Amino acid sequence: MNSAQTVDNVFLVIVAVSVALLAAVVVTMLFFVVRYRRSRNPEPENIEGSLFLEIIWVVIPLMIVISIFLYGWKGFRFMRAVPPNALPVKAFGMMWSWSFEYESGRMSNELVVPAGRPVKLIITSRDVLHSLFIPAFRIKEDAVPGMQTHLWFLPDKTGQYDLFCSEYCGEGHSSMITKVRVLPAEDFRKWYKEGRVREAATGSKGGAELLKGKGCLVCHSTDGSRKWGPTFKGLFESRVTVLTAGKKREIIADEEYLRRSVTAPQADIVMGFPPVMPQETDNVSEEELSAIIEHIKGLK
Ligand SMILES: [Cu+2]
């Protein structure tokens, strides 16, 4: 049993009940139209109430909706009860990407999971409300800043599935699409152990990995093309026109400016770009920031 079957069963039962009711109403209606047509019954007749019928049409629908509720409740309980052997993965939503962190230290922008083992996602947001949605597994949960939410699922077949943000979170909302990659258990074990990006990512060679892993490249390019934010190519020591407290000024993009753009992004807003850069002090450690800046310096 997995979440997709649970949800689909409840859904099918509700659809079946709805279709049966619709058919019953339409058939009865057509029957009455013919049976009590004007040519056959020119004189309308006053019909007294019937207690028996009234009880029937209260009790039967009541039983139907209560059983739908109980069935749904059972599915809900199933989906909230995380199996104890579930693999814990931390999921972070941010404008505008996802990042996943494993207990091995591995970080990824795709959700990589082993086939056959339940996965527990511990979800939060680094900035605004997002919602983590994996249609193939019929699971969805809000990512709320300052709060942890969770869900679990059982990826029983290997393959690739879509993962979306399903809560409008700004201009780049549609960029928050990534993949769930379900690997055979053996391949996953290898993936899980290798490339401890977090520890390896200090020093300038980790900068490129970090830009990707931290989601920077969703909004910034490294090849000069324009995205939601300014490109990193040729940024270091270039002249930048910014708005500082609403006043226009020109500055040189030195190391201090690059640092400030991450720790206090609203201090100087680059002209022509929306002020949507989130403050990343919780997301990026001091060493990681230094590695990122070293890397940006090299992007001529
Ligand atoms: Cu979002």
Boltz pocket constraint, residues with backbone or C-beta under 6 A from the ligand:
constraints:
  - pocket:
      binder: B
      contacts: [[A, 93], [A, 94], [A, 129], [A, 130], [A, 131], [A, 165], [A, 166], [A, 167], [A, 168], [A, 169], [A, 173], [A, 176]]
      max_distance: 6.0
